[in-house]
Amino acid sequence: MAAKSLSIRIDDEMLNKLHVVADYEGRSANSQILILIRDCIETYEKTHGKIERDCKPR
């Protein structure tokens, strides 16, 4: 699976706090965001069922 890029807008305070959390966890900010996304998807799938690979967003 190829890696894709995603740009987000984030205010300075939130970005600084993200860096603090990521540093505490021994991760980069990018890795921390990926973990948060993964956790969000896992939580969603526990409630709504597995997301199929070829599904489209609503």
C-alpha positions, 0 to 999 in steps of 0.5 A: 500500500502506497503512503499518501499525503494529507494536509491539515490546518491546525492552530499553533497552540494545538500543534505545540501541544501535539508535539509535547504529547508526541515527544512524551510518547517518543514519537514524531508528530506525524506518527502520533497523528497516525496512531490517533487516526488508527485508534479512531478507526478501531473505535468506529469499527467496534461500533459499526462493523469493519470498514471494507477496503473499497468503501467510499465515504458518505 
